[in-house]
Structure formats: structure tokens, C-alpha cells
Amino acid sequence: MSGELELPRHPVVLGAGVSGRSAAAALMVTGVEVVLVDDRHDHVEGAPCEVTAVDAPGLLADCDVLIKSPGVLPSHPLVAEARGRGIPVWSEVELGYRLLPPGARMIGVTGTNGKTTTTELVGAMLYEAALPYVVCGNIGVPLCDVAPHLPEGAIVVCELSSHQLEDIVSLRCDAAGIINITPDHLDWHGTLEAYERSKLRIFERQNRDDVAVVNADDPRSAALSRVPGDGVVVRVHGSAAAAAGFDGGRLRGDHNRQNVAVAAALARTVGVSEAAIIRAVEGFAPVEHRLEDCGTVDGVRYWNDSKATNVDAAVKALTAFPDERLRIILGGSEKGADFEPLAAALQGQIIRAYVTGPAGLRMLPVLRAAGIDAVHCDGFDAAVRCAAREAAVGEHVLLAPACASFDEFSDYSARGRRFRALVAHAQTAPG
């Protein structure tokens, strides 16, 4: 059980971002002395202890566990040194799992796209069922922040990224769901197969009393003849979302049907009733930056899907607008994506595409070769303003970039907030 697993006595925490600071603080509560290190040790704010430079001598001399923040590359020199010395490398969620109280149950959610919406949906279903729960993980609240403070028997709904899952050791999910596996983070994992292996680790330590939920509408997930571990495999389809209240709610698109189906299957494993599931789905507001309705300005409706940071996510967003006249904002920073599938999906679907950033420049000839009316804009603001200026009454403007945001923004949420601000001032914004 999680609460009975051994904790480190001489830990080194690598990375002083949100996850690293959380891990260090949680360890300090247990009474151990923590060494927190970061490449930018002199630019860290809010750390619970002194932050040491990664090149300080003897960092791993007494270390029994290196806890790696998810944003730290596997090739980092300190990680390589730890592995060379035979020192275990844990992710922050591995530590958080070990800090859970007795009787706590873990529901894990992973996938390329839809993780946050599905995780929040499960939380909403548990809320409607009046069950004790917390939502955490890659969603923004580290597991280490909440694990030491939970009551016995609490249900933890944890969004898990491939970066977190690649360094788990003992973490076991009583119920785990995988929504989809499509190309993403290949600059990190190297190959789609390696990326898939990291995702599938969510099932690895399950026993016969556990449940592994797989989205059978996702081609790569559906092709899995088996999954790691001994959990009971439950395969779901997006068509099941209708019985869960999807048509009476505010979510749109085939991808959200699949999110609802996976969430409902996970919630049922802890005894949530069908009535509670329906109430949750019908009352669920789209998560920020995920097909978020930003309102109507001068007869044009604006949608913020800034979280669509890969091609598959952008293609899925299009399914929410089967009959609407649509303009789309694309581009950003490079992740080496293949834009041919995006170009194929856009054919006959959009009026015009507005592309930005280095990825937009590479995308532009691909779109035009497919017959897409696409224009390159000098920056994100220019793209939004151009789309707003050209859009007619009754049309929709969708931000679904298919790319990361790091050319102009710190992350996708900063890009989404900028989009909302520009929409709010669309009537008076200069061209």
C-alpha cells in the first residue's frame, strides 16, 4: 500500500519549479534534510529551502534517491550520474504516492489530449456523488502538495503526463484511464513507441482488483491487444457519452464524447451512480483553454483551444464545428510535427487559416498545397486581429494552434489569456 512504502532518507530534488518545490516541502515535513538543486539556482523564488547549483561538488555523495521534476530532461547530467551510480530516480508523483494515507484510492488519467478535461470530469462526478476526493497532478496541483494532508480513504484523481510516468517505481492506480496516444513530445521521447511505453506505465503495477480503461475510439489505443499489469481492461466508445448526459451539457466535439466515456467508466469503479454522472456532465463547464467559449463580438463567436498544442488536438477540435463557418488560428513554436494530417482535416472545413511563428512558416506551404486559404501573420496578436477584422456575422474564430506556444508565450495558458484579452477588445483593436 502507498502509505507503507519506504521514503528516502537522503534525497536530492532536481528542479526547483512547482513540482520540485512541492516535493522538497513534503520531504521536509517528514523530517529529512533535503538538497534542492536547479540549473538556475540563483533565480528561484518561493523555494522551501536553499537552492543549490547543479554543479556543486558531492551532490550525490550521500544521496539515496534523486527526485526529478517532470520538466528536467532524462539526459540531464545529474540524472545520468545518478543512474550510473545506481541511485533510484523518482518522479514527484512517485514520492506523492508514497505519502498517501492508508486506504487512499488512486484514479489516474493519461493520454496525449483530453487529460485535464477527463480528470476534472471525474472530479465533478465524485463531487456529485458526495465522495471524498481531490484532483491533482499534471493538472496544476502537485500530488505532493495534497498527499500528506488527505484523510484515510480519500480518492485521488491524478492527471499523469508521460514525463511523470517514466520515473514511477511503485505508483499503482486502483483505476486508470488512457484517452489516446498520438504523436507528441517526440523531441523528448525520441519515438512514438517510446512515448507510448511511458504512457502505458500507468497500468504497469495494477493487480486483478484494479481497472484499466481504454478509449476504443482512439486507433492506437484500440490496437492494444493487451496492456501492462493485471488490471481488468474496460474498453469504452464515445457513443457511450450520450447515456452519460453529453447531449444535455456544454461540451462539444467527438473528442469530448470520448473524454466523458472514459471519465464515466473511471467514476463507476468507485461507486458513482449513473444519476451523479449525468448531473456532473450536464453541469460541466469546459476547462479553461480547452474549447473555451469566449463569447460573441459583433456577431462573431470566439473559441479558445490554446491547449491544442499538437496536430491531433487541433484536428479533434474541428469536430466541434461540423456545420459552422470557421476561421482558425494556427502555429507557434516548433515540435517537429507532421502537418499533412492537419491540412487534410482542414479541407472543406474552414474559410481561412491564420498562421504564426516558426511552426506556422513551415506549416504554410503544406496548407496551401492542400488548397487551404492560409495567410502568415506577423505575430499572434496580428493573427487574432486579422481574423476578427475579416470574420462576418455568424462565423466562428477558433484558436487551435496545433503547436506549442514558446515562440511568444511562457506556456499555452498565457497564449489563451492573451487571446481572451484580444477578443474582449475586438471592437476597437487596430488592424
Residue pairs with C-beta under 8 A, 6 or more apart in sequence:
1 102
2 97
2 98
2 99
2 100
2 104
2 106
2 170
2 171
2 172
3 98
3 99
3 100
3 101
3 102
3 104
4 102
5 97
5 98
5 170
6 98
7 27
7 30
7 32
7 95
7 98
7 99
8 27
8 32
8 64
8 65
8 67
8 95
9 32
9 64
10 32
10 33
10 62
10 63
10 64
10 65
11 27
11 32
11 34
11 35
11 63
11 64
11 65
11 66
11 67
12 34
12 35
12 36
12 37
12 59
12 60
12 63
12 65
12 66
12 67
12 78
12 82
13 20
13 23
13 24
13 27
13 34
13 35
13 36
13 37
13 66
13 67
13 69
14 20
14 37
14 38
14 54
14 66
14 67
14 68
14 69
14 72
14 76
14 78
14 79
15 37
15 38
15 68
15 69
15 71
15 72
16 24
16 36
16 37
16 38
16 40
16 41
16 44
16 47
16 51
16 69
17 69
17 71
18 140
18 142
19 69
19 70
19 71
19 92
19 142
19 144
20 36
20 38
20 67
20 69
20 92
21 36
21 46
21 47
21 48
22 92
22 142
22 144
22 145
23 67
23 69
23 92
23 95
23 96
23 142
23 144
24 34
24 36
24 47
24 48
24 49
25 48
25 144
25 145
26 95
26 96
26 99
26 144
26 145
26 147
26 148
27 34
27 67
27 95
28 34
28 48
28 49
29 148
30 99
34 49
35 52
35 59
35 63
36 47
36 48
36 49
36 50
36 51
36 52
37 51
37 52
37 53
37 54
37 56
37 59
37 78
38 44
38 51
38 52
38 53
38 54
39 53
39 54
41 51
41 52
41 53
41 54
42 51
42 53
44 51
52 59
54 76
54 77
54 78
59 78
60 66
60 78
60 81
60 82
60 85
60 87
63 82
63 87
64 87
64 88
65 87
65 88
65 89
65 90
66 78
66 79
66 82
66 87
66 88
66 89
66 90
67 89
67 90
67 91
67 92
67 94
67 95
68 76
68 79
68 89
68 90
68 91
68 92
68 167
69 92
70 91
70 92
70 138
70 161
70 163
70 164
71 163
72 79
73 79
73 188
74 166
74 188
79 89
82 88
82 89
83 89
88 169
89 167
90 167
90 168
90 169
91 163
91 164
91 165
91 166
91 167
91 168
92 142
92 143
92 144
92 164
93 137
93 143
93 158
93 160
93 164
93 165
93 168
93 171
94 167
94 168
94 169
94 170
94 171
95 143
95 144
96 136
96 142
96 143
96 144
96 146
96 147
97 106
97 143
97 147
97 168
97 170
97 171
97 172
98 170
99 144
99 147
99 148
100 106
100 147
100 150
100 156
101 147
101 150
101 151
101 152
101 153
101 154
102 152
103 152
103 153
104 147
104 150
104 152
104 153
104 154
104 155
104 156
105 153
105 154
105 155
105 156
105 174
105 175
105 270
106 156
106 158
106 171
106 172
106 173
106 174
106 175
107 122
107 155
107 156
107 157
107 158
107 173
107 174
107 175
107 176
107 177
107 266
107 269
107 270
108 137
108 158
108 160
108 171
108 173
108 175
108 176
108 177
108 202
109 115
109 118
109 119
109 122
109 157
109 158
109 159
109 160
109 176
109 177
109 179
109 262
109 266
110 159
110 160
110 161
110 162
110 165
110 176
110 177
110 178
110 179
110 199
110 202
111 118
111 177
111 178
111 179
111 180
111 181
111 199
111 215
111 218
112 179
112 180
112 181
112 182
112 183
112 184
112 199
112 310
112 312
112 313
113 179
113 180
113 182
113 255
113 308
113 310
113 312
113 313
113 316
114 179
114 180
114 255
114 256
114 258
114 259
114 262
115 138
115 139
115 159
115 160
115 161
115 179
116 138
116 139
116 159
116 287
116 290
116 307
117 251
117 256
117 259
117 286
117 287
117 290
118 177
118 179
118 259
118 262
118 263
118 266
119 135
119 137
119 139
119 157
119 158
119 159
120 135
120 139
120 284
120 287
121 259
121 260
121 263
121 280
121 281
121 284
122 135
122 157
122 263
122 266
122 267
123 133
123 135
123 157
124 280
124 281
124 283
124 284
125 263
125 264
125 267
125 272
125 276
125 277
125 280
125 281
126 133
126 155
126 157
126 267
126 270
126 272
127 133
127 280
128 272
128 276
128 277
128 279
128 280
129 267
129 271
129 272
129 273
129 276
131 155
131 270
131 271
131 272
132 151
132 153
132 154
132 155
133 154
133 155
133 156
133 157
134 141
134 146
134 150
134 154
134 155
134 156
134 157
135 141
135 157
135 158
135 159
136 142
136 143
136 145
136 146
136 156
136 157
136 158
136 159
137 143
137 158
137 159
137 160
137 164
138 159
138 160
138 161
138 164
139 159
143 156
143 158
146 156
147 156
150 156
155 270
158 173
160 202
162 185
162 188
162 189
162 195
162 198
162 199
163 185
163 188
163 198
165 198
165 199
165 201
165 202
166 198
166 201
168 201
168 204
170 205
171 205
172 205
172 206
172 207
172 210
173 202
173 203
173 205
173 206
173 210
174 209
174 210
174 211
174 269
174 270
175 210
175 211
175 212
175 213
175 266
175 269
175 270
176 202
176 203
176 206
176 210
176 211
176 212
176 213
176 231
176 266
177 212
177 213
177 214
177 215
177 262
177 263
177 265
177 266
178 199
178 200
178 202
178 203
178 212
178 213
178 214
178 215
178 221
178 227
179 215
179 218
179 221
179 258
179 259
179 262
180 215
180 218
180 220
180 221
180 258
180 312
181 192
181 195
181 196
181 199
181 218
181 220
181 221
182 218
182 220
182 310
182 311
182 312
183 192
183 195
183 310
183 311
183 312
183 337
183 338
184 195
184 309
184 310
184 312
184 335
185 195
185 335
186 192
186 195
186 335
186 336
187 335
187 336
188 195
189 195
189 198
196 220
200 224
200 227
200 228
201 228
203 212
203 227
203 228
203 229
203 231
204 228
204 229
205 229
206 212
206 229
206 230
206 231
207 229
207 230
207 231
208 230
208 231
208 232
210 229
210 230
210 231
210 232
211 231
211 232
211 234
211 265
211 266
211 269
212 227
212 229
212 231
212 232
212 233
212 234
213 234
213 235
213 236
213 262
213 265
213 266
214 221
214 222
214 224
214 227
214 233
214 234
214 235
214 236
215 221
215 222
215 235
215 236
215 237
215 238
215 258
215 261
215 262
216 222
216 235
216 236
216 237
217 237
217 238
217 254
217 258
218 258
222 235
226 233
227 233
234 265
236 258
236 261
236 262
236 264
236 265
237 258
237 261
238 254
238 257
238 258
238 260
238 261
239 257
239 261
240 260
240 261
240 264
241 256
241 257
241 258
241 260
241 261
241 264
241 281
242 257
243 274
244 260
244 261
244 264
244 274
244 277
244 278
244 281
245 260
245 277
245 278
245 279
245 280
245 281
245 282
246 256
246 257
246 260
246 281
248 278
248 281
248 282
249 281
249 282
249 283
249 284
250 284
250 285
250 286
250 293
251 257
251 259
251 260
251 281
251 284
251 286
251 291
252 286
252 291
252 320
252 321
253 291
253 316
253 317
253 319
253 320
254 316
254 319
255 313
255 316
255 317
255 319
256 291
256 320
260 281
264 277
264 281
267 276
267 277
267 280
268 277
286 292
286 293
287 307
288 304
288 413
288 416
289 304
289 305
289 306
289 307
289 412
289 413
289 416
290 305
290 307
291 303
291 304
291 305
291 317
291 320
292 303
292 304
292 305
292 416
293 301
293 302
293 303
294 302
294 303
294 304
294 419
294 420
294 423
295 301
295 302
295 423
296 302
297 388
297 423
297 426
297 427
298 393
298 426
298 427
299 392
299 393
299 394
300 388
300 391
300 392
300 393
300 394
300 395
300 396
300 397
300 426
301 395
301 396
301 397
302 396
302 397
302 398
302 399
302 419
302 423
302 426
303 317
303 320
303 396
303 397
303 398
303 399
303 400
304 399
304 416
304 419
304 420
304 423
305 313
305 314
305 317
305 398
305 399
305 400
306 399
306 401
306 405
306 412
306 413
306 415
306 416
306 419
307 313
307 412
307 416
308 314
308 316
308 317
308 400
308 401
308 402
309 332
309 335
309 401
309 402
309 403
309 404
309 405
309 412
310 335
310 337
310 402
310 403
311 337
311 338
311 339
311 341
311 342
311 402
312 341
313 400
313 402
314 328
314 330
314 342
314 345
314 400
314 401
314 402
315 341
315 342
315 345
315 402
317 398
317 400
318 326
318 328
318 345
318 346
318 349
318 350
318 400
321 349
321 396
321 398
324 395
324 396
325 351
325 392
325 394
325 395
325 396
326 349
326 350
326 351
326 395
326 396
326 397
326 398
327 350
327 351
327 352
327 353
327 354
327 387
327 390
327 391
327 395
327 396
327 397
327 398
328 346
328 350
328 352
328 353
328 354
328 397
328 398
328 399
328 400
329 353
329 354
329 355
329 356
329 380
329 383
329 384
329 387
329 397
329 398
329 399
329 400
329 401
329 419
330 342
330 353
330 354
330 355
330 356
330 360
330 363
330 374
330 400
330 401
330 402
330 403
331 355
331 356
331 357
331 359
331 360
331 361
331 363
331 383
331 401
331 402
331 403
332 356
332 357
332 359
332 360
332 380
332 401
332 403
332 404
332 405
332 406
332 407
332 408
332 415
333 357
333 358
333 359
333 403
333 404
333 405
333 406
333 407
334 358
334 359
334 362
334 403
334 404
335 359
335 403
335 404
337 359
337 402
337 403
339 362
339 363
339 366
339 367
339 402
340 366
340 370
342 363
342 366
342 367
342 402
343 366
343 367
343 369
343 370
343 372
344 370
346 353
346 367
346 370
346 372
347 370
347 371
347 372
350 372
350 373
351 373
351 395
352 373
352 374
352 375
352 387
352 390
353 367
353 372
353 373
353 374
353 375
354 374
354 375
354 377
354 383
354 384
354 386
354 387
355 361
355 363
355 364
355 367
355 374
355 375
355 376
355 377
355 383
356 376
356 377
356 378
356 379
356 380
356 382
356 383
356 407
356 408
357 380
357 403
357 407
357 408
358 407
359 402
359 403
359 404
359 407
360 376
360 377
360 403
361 376
363 374
363 402
363 403
364 374
364 376
367 374
368 374
375 386
377 383
377 386
379 408
380 408
380 409
380 415
380 418
380 419
381 418
381 422
384 397
384 399
384 419
384 422
384 423
385 422
385 426
385 429
385 430
385 431
386 431
387 397
388 397
388 422
388 423
388 426
388 429
389 431
391 397
399 415
399 416
399 419
401 415
404 412
405 411
405 412
405 414
405 415
408 415
409 415
409 418
422 429
